[in-house]
Amino acid sequence: MSEASIALPARRPDWAHLIQAEHVHGSVYTDPGIYQEELRNIWQRVWVYVGHVSEIPNPHDFVMKSIGPDPVLMTRDKDGQVHLLHNRCPHRGNQVCEKPRGNQRSFTCNYHGWNFGIDGSLRGYPFPSGYVQDKRKELSLGRVARVGIYKGFVFGSMAAEGPTLEEQLGGARQAIDALCRNSPEGEVEVTAGFLQHKVFANWKFVMENETDGYHPAFVHASIFDVADSQIGTLYADTSSAVTRYFGNGHSEVDLRPEFRKRDQPLSWFGTTPDKLPDYVANMNAAYGEEEARRIMIDGTPHIMIFPNLFIAEIQIFVIQPLNANETVQHVTALQFKGAPDFNRRLRQQTMGSVGPAGFLLADDAEMYERSHRGVQEKNPEWVYLGRGSHRERIDDDGFRIGHATDDLCSRGMWQYYRSLMEAA
Protein backbone atom coordinates (compact mmCIF):
# COMPACT_ATOMS: atom_id res chain seq x y z
CA MET A 1 0.00 0.00 0.00
CA SER A 2 1.49 3.35 -0.97
CA GLU A 3 1.59 6.31 1.41
CA ALA A 4 -0.77 8.20 -0.87
CA SER A 5 -3.45 5.55 -0.45
CA ILE A 6 -3.58 5.92 3.33
CA ALA A 7 -6.21 8.44 4.33
CA LEU A 8 -5.03 11.07 6.78
CA PRO A 9 -7.29 11.91 9.74
CA ALA A 10 -9.01 15.27 9.74
CA ARG A 11 -7.25 16.15 13.00
CA ARG A 12 -4.15 14.52 14.44
CA PRO A 13 -4.67 12.63 17.71
CA ASP A 14 -3.34 14.12 20.92
CA TRP A 15 -0.83 11.36 21.65
CA ALA A 16 0.31 12.84 24.96
CA HIS A 17 -3.27 12.56 26.17
CA LEU A 18 -4.02 9.13 24.70
CA ILE A 19 -0.78 7.46 25.85
CA GLN A 20 0.34 8.38 29.35
CA ALA A 21 2.95 6.88 31.66
CA GLU A 22 0.64 4.21 33.09
CA HIS A 23 -2.57 4.56 31.06
CA VAL A 24 -3.59 4.05 27.44
CA HIS A 25 -6.93 5.21 26.08
CA GLY A 26 -9.12 2.38 24.77
CA SER A 27 -9.66 4.11 21.43
CA VAL A 28 -6.00 3.59 20.48
CA TYR A 29 -6.84 -0.08 19.99
CA THR A 30 -10.07 0.34 18.04
CA ASP A 31 -10.08 3.63 16.10
CA PRO A 32 -9.78 2.96 12.33
CA GLY A 33 -8.19 6.36 11.83
CA ILE A 34 -5.44 5.55 14.31
CA TYR A 35 -4.87 2.24 12.52
CA GLN A 36 -4.30 4.17 9.28
CA GLU A 37 -1.74 6.35 11.04
CA GLU A 38 -0.01 3.20 12.34
CA LEU A 39 0.36 1.92 8.80
CA ARG A 40 1.97 5.18 7.80
CA ASN A 41 4.16 5.81 10.84
CA ILE A 42 5.09 2.30 12.01
CA TRP A 43 4.60 -0.39 9.39
CA GLN A 44 5.93 1.79 6.57
CA ARG A 45 8.76 3.28 8.61
CA VAL A 46 10.44 0.87 11.01
CA TRP A 47 12.23 -2.40 10.34
CA VAL A 48 9.61 -5.18 10.15
CA TYR A 49 10.40 -8.90 10.29
CA VAL A 50 9.54 -10.58 7.00
CA GLY A 51 10.99 -14.10 6.96
CA HIS A 52 14.07 -16.27 7.31
CA VAL A 53 16.72 -17.10 4.73
CA SER A 54 16.13 -20.82 5.28
CA GLU A 55 12.68 -20.42 3.69
CA ILE A 56 14.35 -19.66 0.34
CA PRO A 57 17.50 -21.82 0.43
CA ASN A 58 18.01 -22.18 -3.34
CA PRO A 59 18.46 -19.79 -6.27
CA HIS A 60 15.09 -18.80 -7.77
CA ASP A 61 13.17 -19.73 -4.59
CA PHE A 62 10.36 -17.43 -3.52
CA VAL A 63 7.83 -17.26 -0.71
CA MET A 64 4.86 -14.96 -0.13
CA LYS A 65 5.22 -12.82 2.99
CA SER A 66 3.86 -9.52 4.24
CA ILE A 67 4.75 -6.21 5.84
CA GLY A 68 1.66 -5.33 7.81
CA PRO A 69 -1.34 -5.98 5.57
CA ASP A 70 0.73 -5.61 2.37
CA PRO A 71 1.83 -8.75 0.50
CA VAL A 72 5.57 -9.02 -0.20
CA LEU A 73 7.54 -11.56 -2.23
CA MET A 74 10.77 -12.71 -0.59
CA THR A 75 13.02 -14.13 -3.32
CA ARG A 76 16.56 -15.35 -3.86
CA ASP A 77 18.27 -14.63 -7.17
CA LYS A 78 20.84 -16.76 -9.03
CA ASP A 79 23.69 -15.09 -7.12
CA GLY A 80 22.11 -15.80 -3.72
CA GLN A 81 20.95 -12.26 -2.97
CA VAL A 82 17.66 -11.89 -1.08
CA HIS A 83 15.05 -9.46 -2.45
CA LEU A 84 11.77 -8.14 -1.05
CA LEU A 85 9.37 -7.24 -3.85
CA HIS A 86 5.89 -5.76 -3.99
CA ASN A 87 3.42 -8.14 -5.60
CA ARG A 88 2.04 -5.62 -8.07
CA CYS A 89 2.59 -5.26 -11.80
CA PRO A 90 3.58 -1.63 -12.58
CA HIS A 91 1.42 -1.70 -15.72
CA ARG A 92 -2.14 -2.04 -14.43
CA GLY A 93 -1.65 -3.12 -10.83
CA ASN A 94 -2.38 -6.83 -11.20
CA GLN A 95 -0.76 -9.21 -8.70
CA VAL A 96 1.99 -11.10 -10.50
CA CYS A 97 2.12 -14.09 -8.14
CA GLU A 98 -0.66 -16.16 -6.55
CA LYS A 99 1.41 -19.10 -5.29
CA PRO A 100 2.42 -19.12 -1.61
CA ARG A 101 5.91 -20.41 -2.46
CA GLY A 102 7.92 -22.11 -5.18
CA ASN A 103 10.99 -22.07 -7.39
CA GLN A 104 10.93 -20.36 -10.77
CA ARG A 105 13.10 -18.02 -12.79
CA SER A 106 10.47 -15.37 -13.39
CA PHE A 107 6.97 -14.08 -12.68
CA THR A 108 4.53 -13.43 -15.51
CA CYS A 109 1.56 -11.13 -15.06
CA ASN A 110 -1.56 -12.99 -16.20
CA TYR A 111 -3.29 -9.78 -17.30
CA HIS A 112 -1.03 -8.58 -20.13
CA GLY A 113 1.91 -10.99 -20.08
CA TRP A 114 4.60 -8.74 -18.62
CA ASN A 115 7.51 -10.88 -17.41
CA PHE A 116 9.73 -10.12 -14.39
CA GLY A 117 12.91 -11.79 -13.17
CA ILE A 118 13.12 -13.34 -9.72
CA ASP A 119 14.94 -10.14 -8.68
CA GLY A 120 11.97 -8.02 -9.80
CA SER A 121 13.52 -6.63 -12.98
CA LEU A 122 11.22 -6.26 -16.00
CA ARG A 123 12.50 -8.72 -18.60
CA GLY A 124 9.99 -8.06 -21.35
CA TYR A 125 6.42 -7.45 -22.47
CA PRO A 126 4.31 -8.52 -25.45
CA PHE A 127 3.99 -6.30 -28.54
CA PRO A 128 6.85 -3.91 -27.74
CA SER A 129 6.02 -1.76 -30.76
CA GLY A 130 3.32 -0.17 -28.62
CA TYR A 131 5.96 1.72 -26.66
CA VAL A 132 7.98 4.63 -28.03
CA GLN A 133 11.05 3.57 -26.05
CA ASP A 134 12.27 0.58 -24.02
CA LYS A 135 10.53 0.67 -20.62
CA ARG A 136 12.30 -2.26 -18.99
CA LYS A 137 14.64 -0.28 -16.75
CA GLU A 138 11.99 2.01 -15.33
CA LEU A 139 9.07 -0.40 -14.85
CA SER A 140 10.39 -3.18 -12.63
CA LEU A 141 8.45 -4.57 -9.69
CA GLY A 142 8.44 -2.27 -6.69
CA ARG A 143 11.07 -3.02 -4.10
CA VAL A 144 10.99 -2.68 -0.33
CA ALA A 145 13.34 0.25 0.20
CA ARG A 146 15.77 -1.53 2.54
CA VAL A 147 16.49 -5.17 3.28
CA GLY A 148 18.44 -6.22 6.37
CA ILE A 149 19.45 -9.68 7.58
CA TYR A 150 20.59 -10.57 11.08
CA LYS A 151 21.56 -14.18 11.86
CA GLY A 152 19.32 -15.33 9.00
CA PHE A 153 16.28 -13.25 10.10
CA VAL A 154 15.18 -11.04 7.19
CA PHE A 155 13.73 -7.60 7.92
CA GLY A 156 12.41 -4.97 5.55
CA SER A 157 11.88 -1.23 5.88
CA MET A 158 9.65 0.75 3.52
CA ALA A 159 11.62 3.89 4.47
CA ALA A 160 14.67 4.68 2.35
CA GLU A 161 16.39 6.35 5.30
CA GLY A 162 16.52 5.68 9.01
CA PRO A 163 18.41 3.67 11.62
CA THR A 164 20.24 0.55 10.45
CA LEU A 165 18.76 -2.82 11.33
CA GLU A 166 21.47 -3.37 13.95
CA GLU A 167 20.68 0.01 15.51
CA GLN A 168 16.97 -0.74 15.51
CA LEU A 169 17.44 -4.17 17.12
CA GLY A 170 19.78 -2.78 19.76
CA GLY A 171 19.88 -5.00 22.83
CA ALA A 172 17.42 -7.45 21.29
CA ARG A 173 20.30 -8.81 19.22
CA GLN A 174 21.63 -10.63 22.27
CA ALA A 175 18.43 -12.65 22.49
CA ILE A 176 18.70 -13.68 18.82
CA ASP A 177 22.34 -14.59 19.44
CA ALA A 178 21.32 -16.73 22.41
CA LEU A 179 18.62 -18.43 20.34
CA CYS A 180 21.09 -19.42 17.63
CA ARG A 181 23.54 -20.86 20.17
CA ASN A 182 20.98 -23.55 20.95
CA SER A 183 21.89 -25.06 17.59
CA PRO A 184 25.08 -27.17 17.37
CA GLU A 185 25.76 -25.29 14.13
CA GLY A 186 24.80 -21.86 15.43
CA GLU A 187 21.81 -21.46 13.11
CA VAL A 188 18.04 -21.76 13.32
CA GLU A 189 15.88 -22.86 10.42
CA VAL A 190 12.28 -22.00 9.56
CA THR A 191 11.33 -25.11 7.62
CA ALA A 192 8.41 -26.69 9.49
CA GLY A 193 5.62 -24.78 7.71
CA PHE A 194 3.26 -22.19 9.14
CA LEU A 195 -0.12 -22.34 10.83
CA GLN A 196 -2.30 -19.24 10.61
CA HIS A 197 -4.59 -18.11 13.41
CA LYS A 198 -6.99 -15.22 12.86
CA VAL A 199 -8.44 -13.30 15.80
CA PHE A 200 -10.97 -10.50 15.89
CA ALA A 201 -8.76 -8.20 17.91
CA ASN A 202 -6.32 -5.36 17.38
CA TRP A 203 -2.71 -6.34 16.69
CA LYS A 204 -1.43 -4.44 19.74
CA PHE A 205 -3.36 -6.71 22.12
CA VAL A 206 -1.48 -9.62 20.59
CA MET A 207 1.88 -7.85 20.79
CA GLU A 208 1.43 -6.82 24.43
CA ASN A 209 0.42 -10.32 25.47
CA GLU A 210 3.62 -11.90 24.16
CA THR A 211 5.74 -10.59 27.02
CA ASP A 212 2.99 -10.34 29.62
CA GLY A 213 4.05 -12.62 32.45
CA TYR A 214 1.02 -11.83 34.60
CA HIS A 215 -1.54 -13.90 32.66
CA PRO A 216 -0.07 -17.46 32.32
CA ALA A 217 -0.93 -18.55 35.86
CA PHE A 218 -4.59 -17.73 35.21
CA VAL A 219 -5.28 -18.00 31.47
CA HIS A 220 -3.32 -21.24 31.09
CA ALA A 221 -3.96 -22.73 34.53
CA SER A 222 -6.04 -25.64 33.23
CA ILE A 223 -3.43 -26.97 30.82
CA PHE A 224 -0.65 -26.52 33.38
CA ASP A 225 -2.67 -28.58 35.85
CA VAL A 226 -3.59 -31.31 33.36
CA ALA A 227 -0.03 -31.63 32.05
CA ASP A 228 1.49 -31.41 35.53
CA SER A 229 3.72 -28.67 34.11
CA GLN A 230 6.25 -26.57 36.00
CA ILE A 231 5.67 -23.61 33.65
CA GLY A 232 3.20 -21.99 36.04
CA THR A 233 5.87 -21.61 38.72
CA LEU A 234 7.99 -19.53 36.34
CA TYR A 235 5.31 -16.84 36.43
CA ALA A 236 4.40 -17.06 40.12
CA ASP A 237 4.64 -14.11 42.48
CA THR A 238 7.69 -15.79 44.05
CA SER A 239 9.47 -16.28 40.71
CA SER A 240 12.96 -14.85 40.20
CA ALA A 241 12.31 -14.38 36.47
CA VAL A 242 12.31 -10.82 35.18
CA THR A 243 10.81 -8.72 32.43
CA ARG A 244 13.30 -6.62 30.44
CA TYR A 245 12.77 -3.65 28.14
CA PHE A 246 15.51 -3.29 25.51
CA GLY A 247 14.27 -0.03 24.00
CA ASN A 248 12.84 0.56 20.51
CA GLY A 249 9.73 -1.39 21.51
CA HIS A 250 11.57 -4.70 22.13
CA SER A 251 11.03 -6.62 25.37
CA GLU A 252 11.44 -10.05 26.93
CA VAL A 253 10.48 -12.24 29.81
CA ASP A 254 13.83 -13.59 31.00
CA LEU A 255 13.25 -16.97 32.61
CA ARG A 256 16.93 -17.83 33.00
CA PRO A 257 17.11 -17.00 36.72
CA GLU A 258 14.59 -19.78 37.40
CA PHE A 259 16.32 -22.26 35.09
CA ARG A 260 19.68 -21.51 36.66
CA LYS A 261 18.25 -22.26 40.11
CA ARG A 262 17.20 -25.68 38.82
CA ASP A 263 20.70 -26.19 37.35
CA GLN A 264 19.41 -28.95 35.05
CA PRO A 265 20.23 -28.98 31.31
CA LEU A 266 17.09 -29.00 29.11
CA SER A 267 14.80 -28.41 32.08
CA TRP A 268 13.55 -25.35 30.15
CA PHE A 269 12.19 -27.79 27.56
CA GLY A 270 10.69 -30.11 30.14
CA THR A 271 13.09 -32.95 29.43
CA THR A 272 16.49 -34.37 30.39
CA PRO A 273 19.75 -34.96 28.47
CA ASP A 274 19.23 -38.72 28.32
CA LYS A 275 16.09 -38.17 26.23
CA LEU A 276 18.06 -36.28 23.55
CA PRO A 277 21.48 -37.96 23.53
CA ASP A 278 22.40 -37.02 19.94
CA TYR A 279 21.58 -33.37 20.48
CA VAL A 280 23.59 -33.24 23.70
CA ALA A 281 26.56 -34.93 22.06
CA ASN A 282 26.48 -32.49 19.15
CA MET A 283 26.25 -29.50 21.50
CA ASN A 284 29.20 -30.78 23.57
CA ALA A 285 31.24 -31.22 20.40
CA ALA A 286 30.36 -27.76 19.15
CA TYR A 287 30.81 -25.70 22.32
CA GLY A 288 32.67 -27.88 24.83
CA GLU A 289 30.89 -29.55 27.72
CA GLU A 290 30.95 -26.58 30.12
CA GLU A 291 29.60 -24.01 27.65
CA ALA A 292 27.11 -26.49 26.17
CA ARG A 293 25.77 -27.20 29.65
CA ARG A 294 25.32 -23.49 30.31
CA ILE A 295 23.46 -23.02 27.02
CA MET A 296 21.21 -26.00 27.68
CA ILE A 297 20.37 -24.72 31.17
CA ASP A 298 19.49 -21.20 29.96
CA GLY A 299 17.42 -22.40 27.01
CA THR A 300 15.89 -20.15 24.37
CA PRO A 301 14.53 -16.59 24.73
CA HIS A 302 10.98 -15.36 25.17
CA ILE A 303 11.19 -12.05 23.33
CA MET A 304 8.93 -9.68 21.40
CA ILE A 305 10.78 -7.78 18.67
CA PHE A 306 8.71 -4.73 17.73
CA PRO A 307 6.39 -4.65 15.89
CA ASN A 308 5.72 -8.22 14.74
CA LEU A 309 8.25 -10.95 15.66
CA PHE A 310 7.69 -13.05 18.77
CA ILE A 311 10.27 -15.71 19.59
CA ALA A 312 8.48 -17.98 22.05
CA GLU A 313 11.06 -20.51 23.25
CA ILE A 314 10.08 -23.32 20.87
CA GLN A 315 8.29 -21.44 18.08
CA ILE A 316 8.10 -18.09 16.37
CA PHE A 317 5.00 -15.99 15.78
CA VAL A 318 4.68 -13.32 13.11
CA ILE A 319 1.94 -10.76 13.80
CA GLN A 320 0.06 -9.40 10.78
CA PRO A 321 -2.59 -6.71 11.20
CA LEU A 322 -5.40 -6.85 8.63
CA ASN A 323 -7.33 -3.84 9.93
CA ALA A 324 -8.05 -2.24 13.30
CA ASN A 325 -10.18 -5.21 14.36
CA GLU A 326 -8.51 -8.28 12.84
CA THR A 327 -5.08 -9.83 13.24
CA VAL A 328 -3.44 -12.98 11.89
CA GLN A 329 -0.72 -14.82 13.76
CA HIS A 330 1.57 -16.94 11.60
CA VAL A 331 3.28 -19.56 13.77
CA THR A 332 5.89 -22.23 13.14
CA ALA A 333 8.12 -24.51 15.18
CA LEU A 334 11.72 -23.43 15.54
CA GLN A 335 14.20 -25.87 14.06
CA PHE A 336 17.85 -25.98 15.07
CA LYS A 337 20.38 -26.81 12.39
CA GLY A 338 22.21 -30.02 13.20
CA ALA A 339 19.62 -31.25 15.75
CA PRO A 340 17.16 -33.65 14.03
CA ASP A 341 16.15 -35.47 17.23
CA PHE A 342 15.43 -32.19 19.01
CA ASN A 343 13.60 -30.74 15.98
CA ARG A 344 11.13 -33.62 15.90
CA ARG A 345 10.11 -32.91 19.48
CA LEU A 346 9.95 -29.17 18.80
CA ARG A 347 7.43 -29.82 16.03
CA GLN A 348 5.37 -32.13 18.24
CA GLN A 349 5.24 -29.69 21.13
CA THR A 350 4.35 -26.81 18.83
CA MET A 351 1.39 -28.73 17.47
CA GLY A 352 0.29 -29.55 21.00
CA SER A 353 0.46 -25.95 22.18
CA VAL A 354 -0.54 -23.81 19.18
CA GLY A 355 -1.76 -26.29 16.56
CA PRO A 356 -5.40 -26.56 15.39
CA ALA A 357 -6.24 -28.54 18.52
CA GLY A 358 -3.58 -26.88 20.66
CA PHE A 359 -4.15 -25.64 24.16
CA LEU A 360 -2.20 -22.43 24.74
CA LEU A 361 -3.10 -20.31 21.73
CA ALA A 362 -6.81 -21.02 22.11
CA ASP A 363 -6.64 -19.56 25.62
CA ASP A 364 -4.79 -16.47 24.42
CA ALA A 365 -7.06 -15.92 21.43
CA GLU A 366 -10.08 -15.82 23.72
CA MET A 367 -8.38 -13.15 25.83
CA TYR A 368 -7.45 -11.01 22.80
CA GLU A 369 -11.03 -10.97 21.56
CA ARG A 370 -12.55 -10.33 24.98
CA SER A 371 -10.14 -7.44 25.51
CA HIS A 372 -10.96 -5.97 22.11
CA ARG A 373 -14.67 -6.11 22.84
CA GLY A 374 -14.14 -4.76 26.34
CA VAL A 375 -12.20 -1.61 25.46
CA GLN A 376 -15.09 -0.46 23.27
CA GLU A 377 -17.04 0.15 26.47
CA LYS A 378 -16.80 3.78 27.58
CA ASN A 379 -16.43 3.31 31.31
CA PRO A 380 -13.65 3.13 32.26
CA GLU A 381 -12.07 4.68 29.18
CA TRP A 382 -8.51 3.75 30.04
CA VAL A 383 -6.33 0.64 30.14
CA TYR A 384 -4.13 0.62 33.25
CA LEU A 385 -0.48 -0.45 32.89
CA GLY A 386 0.98 0.54 36.25
CA ARG A 387 1.74 -2.86 37.78
CA GLY A 388 5.29 -2.94 39.13
CA SER A 389 6.28 0.61 38.22
CA HIS A 390 7.50 1.14 41.79
CA ARG A 391 10.01 -1.70 41.56
CA GLU A 392 11.59 -1.16 38.18
CA ARG A 393 15.38 -1.09 38.21
CA ILE A 394 18.32 -1.02 35.82
CA ASP A 395 20.30 -4.20 35.15
CA ASP A 396 24.05 -4.49 34.61
CA ASP A 397 23.63 -3.84 30.87
CA GLY A 398 21.66 -0.65 31.38
CA PHE A 399 18.22 -2.07 30.52
CA ARG A 400 15.09 -1.56 32.60
CA ILE A 401 13.88 -4.73 34.33
CA GLY A 402 11.01 -5.67 36.60
CA HIS A 403 9.34 -8.74 38.03
CA ALA A 404 8.11 -11.36 35.57
CA THR A 405 4.49 -10.38 36.30
CA ASP A 406 4.92 -6.60 35.89
CA ASP A 407 3.65 -4.33 33.11
CA LEU A 408 7.12 -3.00 32.33
CA CYS A 409 7.19 -4.40 28.78
CA SER A 410 3.86 -2.82 27.84
CA ARG A 411 4.85 0.52 29.32
CA GLY A 412 8.05 0.54 27.32
CA MET A 413 6.35 -0.51 24.11
CA TRP A 414 3.68 2.16 24.43
CA GLN A 415 6.18 4.96 25.01
CA TYR A 416 8.10 3.90 21.91
CA TYR A 417 4.84 3.67 19.95
CA ARG A 418 3.99 7.20 21.05
CA SER A 419 7.42 8.49 19.96
CA LEU A 420 6.90 7.04 16.47
CA MET A 421 3.44 8.50 16.13
CA GLU A 422 4.50 11.92 17.40
CA ALA A 423 7.55 12.06 15.12
CA ALA A 424 5.49 11.72 11.95
Secondary structure, DSSP 4 states (H G I P E B T S, - for coil): --GGGSPPPSS---HHHHB-SSEEETHHHH-HHHHHHHIIIIITTS-EEEEEGGGS-STTEEEEEEETTEEEEEEE-TTS-EEEEES--TTT---S---SEEE-SEEE-TTT--EEETTS-EEE-S-GGGSSS--TTT-PPPB-SEEEEETTEEEEES-SSS--HHHHHGGGHHHHHHHHTTSTTS-EE--S--EEEEESS-HHHHHHHHT--SSHHHHTHHHHHHTT-SHHHHTSTT---EEEEEETTEEEEE-HHHHHHHT-TTGGGT--GGGSHHHHHHHHHHH-HHHHHHHHHH---EEEETTTEEEETTEEEEEEEEETTEEEEEEEE-EETT-HHHHHHHHHHHHHHHSTT-SHHHHHHHHHHHHHHHTTSSSS-EEE--TTGGG-EE-TTS-EEEETTSSHHHHHHHHHHHHHHHH-
